[in-house]
Amino acid sequence: MNNDLLQKTVSAPAALRLRLGFLGVGWIGRNRMEAMVNSSKAEARYIVDPVNELALTAKKLAPKARVLRNLKELLDKTDVGGIVIATPSALHAEETIMALQAGKAVFCQKPLGRNKKEVMRVIEAARKADRLLGVDLSYRFLNGIKKMKEIVSSNGIGHVYAADLVFHNAYGPDKEWFYNPQLSGGGCVMDLGIHLIDLALWMLDYPQVEHITSRLFAKGRAFKDTDNCVEDYATARIDLESDTTLNLSCSWRQSAGRDAVIEASFYGTEGGLSLKNLNGTFYDFKSERYRWTAHETLSEPPEDWGPKAALNWIEKMSQSTKYDSEIEQIIKVSEVIDRIYGRNNM
């Protein structure tokens, strides 16, 4: 890796943008790429996707970018300082490790790994390479969530003793690999619940987890064999050492009367807070603060929050490409998911 070039990229004026490579440009990868290239701090140098049509579609967003054949070709390029990964979940850990070992900063779609063991391997690689690592857990960047976090941190609703976390999706993934636990790492908990688990633990400053009970369903029947089946409905109770209980429920293809039901409600001794999606959408959210029977609106749409995690990574990278230990918080999220799946020893 040409470290002089990397340092020049990081410390250069705004006219010289961060130079990035994009690995995987399906819908989500292309969306994040568009947000990054439209920012004032990044440009797409290279694009890699096994589906050439997707690569060419993404190239329309950055006509000067070159389409490469594979990750190896991308990692051999010395004129990029960061790689943005949006490939199937089974590839995330190994591809991220390869990029980090090549001296690149990385922004990866969730999940970073299919289990805690994979996540820890990736984070250790980032630490050894001393490179910035980010993951696309974007819900915590909602304006309403940030306001809720400020209220909780200032003891504005007293001791938070419970939270209800809900993510029901009327649809399911359209790629077959999502339904293979060896490739996806799990079903709706790994796909949807991960966002709310991350959000809740972050909101509460990552207290230790005391006990977890869960029940997983596939097509209406409970099961425990998570090595051979993925859940389309899950419920979990997560008891924290801070005398707080998180109640999680999430699902695919749920008959919810709308596209989605997404809620995160926090109950404190001096009030409450909630985030709820509006009219069944995946994008429009309203957050409120409650004091007994009174309520106060904290935030309402419109808000373009989806790419904010990616843009936050860009902002950090523009300051430094060095390792940021904040990423280690995701280990606790992956541990909770493992325990929901009964994978306590992974």
Secondary structure, DSSP 8 states (H G I E B T S, - for coil): --HHHHHHHHHS-TTS-EEEEEE--SHHHHHHHHHHHHSSSEEEEEEE-SSHHHHHHHHTTSTT-EEESSHHHHHT-TT-SEEEE-S-HHHHHHHHHHHHHTT-EEEE-S-SSSSHHHHHHHHHHHHHHT--EEE---GGGSHHHHHHHHHHHTTTT-SEEEEEEEEEESS--SSGGGG-HHHHS-SHIIIIIHHHHHHHHHHTT---EEEEEEEEEETTEEE--TTT---SEEEEEEEETTTEEEEEEEESS---SSSEEEEEEEEETTEEEEEEESTT-SS-EEEEEEETTEEEEEE-S----TTHHHHHHHHHHHH--S--GGGGGHHHHHHHHHHHTT-TT-
